[in-house]
Amino acid sequence: MLTVYGIKSCDTCRKARKYLTAKNIEHRFHDVRDDGLDIQMLERWANRIGWEKLLNKQSLTWRKIPEVDRADMSRDKALAAMIERPTLIKRPVLESKKFIAVGFSEKRFGDFLEQFDL
């Protein structure tokens, strides 16, 4: 089963869910604020795709972090920051046993769905 991790109020997450529904792709939504997020989940994602891809450096939350802390960001610091502030995670995160994808674009989603026969 495909799981979409994100935030209910996120426009990009809504677009991704709408796209999957339109393609009749069975999925479940996990709101990282309401349903929670743990370090094991983040470490699993970071091990599969790298923590740098998970960290949303375009977010307002990122820009609010002092420059000195942003410049000194490490894997452990980034994962701890994402646990504390889930809006630092680039959204949505799509995960299945076969793949993980971060962010949304119709083309990329289409490529993943075709590649993994979903």
Secondary structure, 3 states (H helix, E strand, C coil): CEEEEECCCCHHHHHHHHHHHHCCCCEEEEECCCCCCCHHHHHHHHHHHCHHHHECCCCHHHHHCCHHHHHCCCHHHHHHHHHHCHHHECCCEEECCCCEEECCCHHHHHHHHHHCCC
